Amino acid sequence: MGWLTNLHNRTSIFTKVLVANAVIVVVGTVTTVTVATHVWHDRAAEPIVAVLFILAGLAISMGVNYGILRLAFRPMFALQVTLDRVRRGDFSARAPEVAGDPDIARVIEIANLMLDRLAEHRQAVASQVIRAMEEERKRIARELHDETSQSLTTMMVNLDVIEKQLPDPSDELAGRVRLTKEIAQRTLDETRRLMFDLRPSVLDDLGLVPALRWFVNQRVVPRGLQVEFQASGVDQRLPEELETALFRIIQEAVTNTVKHAKAKRVSITLQREPGEIRAVVQDDGHGFHPVHVVSKDDKDRGLGLFGMQERAALVGGTVRIDSGPGRGTTVSVSVPDRGRGRVAGG
């Protein structure tokens, strides 16, 4: 059978289809002649026998055609599976080399080369965009801290001085001063919240774990969720790009839980394992279909999930989303460990 396999591997799909259809014609012709010669003119034979012969010929013809075409198109099926994985967001998927057709092998080779170039281009563009975005976040946060926040603080101090110098603390002017102080305080609080959302200073100053604890206590717990946060092995600072990527991915996953999942509990686990750093965010919400959500470009949640995958890919990591209607959501992040850095907070 070696010669048959070799012939199969060196024959183009066009030739295989041509041969398959030729076999069908030949089998059909032979069956018809046989029926006409030995059965149809035999008056003693039952008509049902003739019908059975015809059906048998058709079945044999269809079986031969199906088998040959199935074998011939097997590489195309493998390529289809690969492209479907890419459509779902697995940009590392590549079509396997399937022996069976030189033309399709060339198509698969070209498809894999295109996916490689696309992945390189996508990662380069995404890297530039995300780095530029983080730098812009830092710049705006600094300006809010140095200008807006300081101005609001000065305004509140001056209003406090004015309030103390008013002769009658119960008159209309004193009430307006107090109201203005309250507005200034709310604006200052909102500015500080915006500064943290743009670029948390605690992430730059103290590291990933303190920043996550601050985020949980200030942004998640006040929304009424029960939060369990555990961190192990991350007692030292990580490289800046790793800390930023992990923080943004976990932040996005928890924010999705708060906004969409209708969950009561969420757990966040961050641990250092040999050669990698893993983070898991798990909730007990109503869940969703990840493929359906990611494919909807007009949905913020879909863009958020795509952004998590992009950030992980930039540091050589992966994001896996396990969810389904009625069974909650688990977001697992794995990034390579690039060595220990300075002590957190140091």
Secondary structure in CASP SS format (residue, H / E / C, confidence):
PFRMAT SS
TARGET T0000
AUTHOR 0000-0000-0000
METHOD secondary structure of the structure
MODEL  1
M C 1.00
G H 1.00
W H 1.00
L H 1.00
T H 1.00
N H 1.00
L H 1.00
H H 1.00
N H 1.00
R H 1.00
T C 1.00
S C 1.00
I H 1.00
F H 1.00
T H 1.00
K H 1.00
V H 1.00
L H 1.00
V H 1.00
A H 1.00
N H 1.00
A H 1.00
V H 1.00
I H 1.00
V H 1.00
V H 1.00
V H 1.00
G H 1.00
T H 1.00
V H 1.00
T H 1.00
T H 1.00
V H 1.00
T H 1.00
V H 1.00
A H 1.00
T H 1.00
H H 1.00
V H 1.00
W H 1.00
H C 1.00
D C 1.00
R C 1.00
A C 1.00
A C 1.00
E C 1.00
P H 1.00
I H 1.00
V H 1.00
A H 1.00
V H 1.00
L H 1.00
F H 1.00
I H 1.00
L H 1.00
A H 1.00
G H 1.00
L H 1.00
A H 1.00
I H 1.00
S H 1.00
M H 1.00
G H 1.00
V H 1.00
N H 1.00
Y H 1.00
G H 1.00
I H 1.00
L H 1.00
R H 1.00
L H 1.00
A H 1.00
F C 1.00
R H 1.00
P H 1.00
M H 1.00
F H 1.00
A H 1.00
L H 1.00
Q H 1.00
V H 1.00
T H 1.00
L H 1.00
D H 1.00
R H 1.00
V H 1.00
R H 1.00
R C 1.00
G C 1.00
D C 1.00
F C 1.00
S C 1.00
A C 1.00
R C 1.00
A C 1.00
P C 1.00
E C 1.00
V C 1.00
A C 1.00
G C 1.00
D C 1.00
P H 1.00
D H 1.00
I H 1.00
A H 1.00
R H 1.00
V H 1.00
I H 1.00
E H 1.00
I H 1.00
A H 1.00
N H 1.00
L H 1.00
M H 1.00
L H 1.00
D H 1.00
R H 1.00
L H 1.00
A H 1.00
E H 1.00
H H 1.00
R H 1.00
Q H 1.00
A H 1.00
V H 1.00
A H 1.00
S H 1.00
Q H 1.00
V H 1.00
I H 1.00
R H 1.00
A H 1.00
M H 1.00
E H 1.00
E H 1.00
E H 1.00
R H 1.00
K H 1.00
R H 1.00
I H 1.00
A H 1.00
R H 1.00
E H 1.00
L H 1.00
H H 1.00
D H 1.00
E H 1.00
T H 1.00
S H 1.00
Q H 1.00
S H 1.00
L H 1.00
T H 1.00
T H 1.00
M H 1.00
M H 1.00
V H 1.00
N H 1.00
L H 1.00
D H 1.00
V H 1.00
I H 1.00
E H 1.00
K H 1.00
Q H 1.00
L C 1.00
P C 1.00
D C 1.00
P C 1.00
S C 1.00
D C 1.00
E H 1.00
L H 1.00
A H 1.00
G H 1.00
R H 1.00
V H 1.00
R H 1.00
L H 1.00
T H 1.00
K H 1.00
E H 1.00
I H 1.00
A H 1.00
Q H 1.00
R H 1.00
T H 1.00
L H 1.00
D H 1.00
E H 1.00
T H 1.00
R H 1.00
R H 1.00
L H 1.00
M H 1.00
F H 1.00
D H 1.00
L H 1.00
R C 1.00
P C 1.00
S H 1.00
V H 1.00
L H 1.00
D H 1.00
D H 1.00
L C 1.00
G C 1.00
L H 1.00
V H 1.00
P H 1.00
A H 1.00
L H 1.00
R H 1.00
W H 1.00
F H 1.00
V H 1.00
N H 1.00
Q H 1.00
R H 1.00
V H 1.00
V H 1.00
P H 1.00
R H 1.00
G C 1.00
L C 1.00
Q E 1.00
V E 1.00
E E 1.00
F E 1.00
Q E 1.00
A E 1.00
S E 1.00
G C 1.00
V C 1.00
D C 1.00
Q E 1.00
R C 1.00
L C 1.00
P C 1.00
E H 1.00
E H 1.00
L H 1.00
E H 1.00
T H 1.00
A H 1.00
L H 1.00
F H 1.00
R H 1.00
I H 1.00
I H 1.00
Q H 1.00
E H 1.00
A H 1.00
V H 1.00
T H 1.00
N H 1.00
T H 1.00
V H 1.00
K H 1.00
H H 1.00
A H 1.00
K C 1.00
A C 1.00
K C 1.00
R E 1.00
V E 1.00
S E 1.00
I E 1.00
T E 1.00
L E 1.00
Q E 1.00
R E 1.00
E E 1.00
P C 1.00
G C 1.00
E E 1.00
I E 1.00
R E 1.00
A E 1.00
V E 1.00
V E 1.00
Q E 1.00
D E 1.00
D C 1.00
G C 1.00
H C 1.00
G C 1.00
F C 1.00
H C 1.00
P H 1.00
V H 1.00
H H 1.00
V H 1.00
V H 1.00
S C 1.00
K C 1.00
D C 1.00
D C 1.00
K C 1.00
D H 1.00
R H 1.00
G H 1.00
L H 1.00
G H 1.00
L H 1.00
F H 1.00
G H 1.00
M H 1.00
Q H 1.00
E H 1.00
R H 1.00
A H 1.00
A H 1.00
L H 1.00
V C 1.00
G C 1.00
G C 1.00
T E 1.00
V E 1.00
R E 1.00
I E 1.00
D E 1.00
S E 1.00
G C 1.00
P C 1.00
G C 1.00
R C 1.00
G C 1.00
T E 1.00
T E 1.00
V E 1.00
S E 1.00
V E 1.00
S E 1.00
V E 1.00
P E 1.00
D C 1.00
R C 1.00
G C 1.00
R C 1.00
G C 1.00
R C 1.00
V E 1.00
A C 1.00
G C 1.00
G C 1.00
END
